Amino acid sequence: MEISGRDRRDGGGLRRPAHHHDRGGRPSATRIVTNMYFGNTAVTENGGYMLSQVHCPRGTVVTGGGFRIEGFGFLVENSTPFNAVDGGPAVGWSADGFEPPGNGRTTLTAVVMCAS
């Protein structure tokens, strides 16, 4: 008697993952597409607070994010996902911080990874 992948157990008694098949009996796969998006670029010439945000396109999900800095001496305060509604799912990424005076031109750009 053949035991299906769904019912098989390994030696430790743990369930093995079931193999998924399409209607024709062929193994199936889920396609996940991830894209990177860049937000507005905040610029300072002589120090100050900077904020950059970027949203995922409608119908996609935030999977991660970060920021890109060009310049010297920038102090990151936050780099985090944000949501449109308190307690709701993340819809984008936000990065902010402070550039001390005297370091010249600095730019900050938020980056988000979105999956569909």
Contacts in CASP RR format, 6 or more apart in sequence:
PFRMAT RR
TARGET T0000
AUTHOR 0000-0000-0000
METHOD contacts of the structure
MODEL  1
MEISGRDRRDGGGLRRPAHHHDRGGRPSATRIVTNMYFGNTAVTENGGYM
LSQVHCPRGTVVTGGGFRIEGFGFLVENSTPFNAVDGGPAVGWSADGFEP
PGNGRTTLTAVVMCAS
4 18 0 8 1.000
5 16 0 8 1.000
5 18 0 8 1.000
5 19 0 8 1.000
6 18 0 8 1.000
8 15 0 8 1.000
8 16 0 8 1.000
9 15 0 8 1.000
9 16 0 8 1.000
10 16 0 8 1.000
19 27 0 8 1.000
20 27 0 8 1.000
20 28 0 8 1.000
21 27 0 8 1.000
21 28 0 8 1.000
22 28 0 8 1.000
32 115 0 8 1.000
32 116 0 8 1.000
33 115 0 8 1.000
33 116 0 8 1.000
34 63 0 8 1.000
34 113 0 8 1.000
34 114 0 8 1.000
34 115 0 8 1.000
35 60 0 8 1.000
35 113 0 8 1.000
35 114 0 8 1.000
35 115 0 8 1.000
35 116 0 8 1.000
36 111 0 8 1.000
36 112 0 8 1.000
36 113 0 8 1.000
37 54 0 8 1.000
37 55 0 8 1.000
37 56 0 8 1.000
37 57 0 8 1.000
37 111 0 8 1.000
37 112 0 8 1.000
37 113 0 8 1.000
37 114 0 8 1.000
38 54 0 8 1.000
38 68 0 8 1.000
38 109 0 8 1.000
38 110 0 8 1.000
38 111 0 8 1.000
39 52 0 8 1.000
39 53 0 8 1.000
39 54 0 8 1.000
39 109 0 8 1.000
39 110 0 8 1.000
39 111 0 8 1.000
39 112 0 8 1.000
40 52 0 8 1.000
40 53 0 8 1.000
40 54 0 8 1.000
40 109 0 8 1.000
40 110 0 8 1.000
41 52 0 8 1.000
41 107 0 8 1.000
41 108 0 8 1.000
41 109 0 8 1.000
42 50 0 8 1.000
42 51 0 8 1.000
42 52 0 8 1.000
42 107 0 8 1.000
42 108 0 8 1.000
42 109 0 8 1.000
43 50 0 8 1.000
43 105 0 8 1.000
43 106 0 8 1.000
43 107 0 8 1.000
44 50 0 8 1.000
44 99 0 8 1.000
44 105 0 8 1.000
44 106 0 8 1.000
45 104 0 8 1.000
45 105 0 8 1.000
46 101 0 8 1.000
46 102 0 8 1.000
46 104 0 8 1.000
47 98 0 8 1.000
47 99 0 8 1.000
47 100 0 8 1.000
47 101 0 8 1.000
47 102 0 8 1.000
47 103 0 8 1.000
47 104 0 8 1.000
47 106 0 8 1.000
48 98 0 8 1.000
48 99 0 8 1.000
48 100 0 8 1.000
48 101 0 8 1.000
49 96 0 8 1.000
49 97 0 8 1.000
49 98 0 8 1.000
50 74 0 8 1.000
50 96 0 8 1.000
50 97 0 8 1.000
50 98 0 8 1.000
50 99 0 8 1.000
50 106 0 8 1.000
50 108 0 8 1.000
51 94 0 8 1.000
51 95 0 8 1.000
51 96 0 8 1.000
51 97 0 8 1.000
51 108 0 8 1.000
52 67 0 8 1.000
52 94 0 8 1.000
52 95 0 8 1.000
52 96 0 8 1.000
52 108 0 8 1.000
52 109 0 8 1.000
52 110 0 8 1.000
53 82 0 8 1.000
53 92 0 8 1.000
53 93 0 8 1.000
53 94 0 8 1.000
53 95 0 8 1.000
53 110 0 8 1.000
54 92 0 8 1.000
54 93 0 8 1.000
54 110 0 8 1.000
54 111 0 8 1.000
54 112 0 8 1.000
55 91 0 8 1.000
55 92 0 8 1.000
55 112 0 8 1.000
56 62 0 8 1.000
56 91 0 8 1.000
56 92 0 8 1.000
56 112 0 8 1.000
56 114 0 8 1.000
57 114 0 8 1.000
59 116 0 8 1.000
60 114 0 8 1.000
60 115 0 8 1.000
60 116 0 8 1.000
61 89 0 8 1.000
61 90 0 8 1.000
61 114 0 8 1.000
61 115 0 8 1.000
61 116 0 8 1.000
62 81 0 8 1.000
62 89 0 8 1.000
62 90 0 8 1.000
62 91 0 8 1.000
62 92 0 8 1.000
62 93 0 8 1.000
62 112 0 8 1.000
62 113 0 8 1.000
62 114 0 8 1.000
63 113 0 8 1.000
63 114 0 8 1.000
63 115 0 8 1.000
64 81 0 8 1.000
64 93 0 8 1.000
64 112 0 8 1.000
64 113 0 8 1.000
65 79 0 8 1.000
65 81 0 8 1.000
65 93 0 8 1.000
65 110 0 8 1.000
65 111 0 8 1.000
65 112 0 8 1.000
65 113 0 8 1.000
66 79 0 8 1.000
66 93 0 8 1.000
66 95 0 8 1.000
66 110 0 8 1.000
66 111 0 8 1.000
66 112 0 8 1.000
67 76 0 8 1.000
67 79 0 8 1.000
67 95 0 8 1.000
67 108 0 8 1.000
67 109 0 8 1.000
67 110 0 8 1.000
67 111 0 8 1.000
68 107 0 8 1.000
68 108 0 8 1.000
68 109 0 8 1.000
68 111 0 8 1.000
69 76 0 8 1.000
69 106 0 8 1.000
69 107 0 8 1.000
69 108 0 8 1.000
69 109 0 8 1.000
70 106 0 8 1.000
70 107 0 8 1.000
71 103 0 8 1.000
71 104 0 8 1.000
71 105 0 8 1.000
71 106 0 8 1.000
71 107 0 8 1.000
72 103 0 8 1.000
72 104 0 8 1.000
72 106 0 8 1.000
73 99 0 8 1.000
73 100 0 8 1.000
73 103 0 8 1.000
73 106 0 8 1.000
74 97 0 8 1.000
74 98 0 8 1.000
74 99 0 8 1.000
74 103 0 8 1.000
74 106 0 8 1.000
74 108 0 8 1.000
75 97 0 8 1.000
75 98 0 8 1.000
75 99 0 8 1.000
75 100 0 8 1.000
76 95 0 8 1.000
76 96 0 8 1.000
76 97 0 8 1.000
77 96 0 8 1.000
77 97 0 8 1.000
77 98 0 8 1.000
78 94 0 8 1.000
78 95 0 8 1.000
78 96 0 8 1.000
78 97 0 8 1.000
79 93 0 8 1.000
79 94 0 8 1.000
79 95 0 8 1.000
79 110 0 8 1.000
80 93 0 8 1.000
80 94 0 8 1.000
80 95 0 8 1.000
81 90 0 8 1.000
81 92 0 8 1.000
81 93 0 8 1.000
81 94 0 8 1.000
81 112 0 8 1.000
82 90 0 8 1.000
82 91 0 8 1.000
82 92 0 8 1.000
82 93 0 8 1.000
82 94 0 8 1.000
83 89 0 8 1.000
83 90 0 8 1.000
83 91 0 8 1.000
84 91 0 8 1.000
92 112 0 8 1.000
92 114 0 8 1.000
93 110 0 8 1.000
93 111 0 8 1.000
93 112 0 8 1.000
94 110 0 8 1.000
95 108 0 8 1.000
95 109 0 8 1.000
95 110 0 8 1.000
96 108 0 8 1.000
97 108 0 8 1.000
99 106 0 8 1.000
END
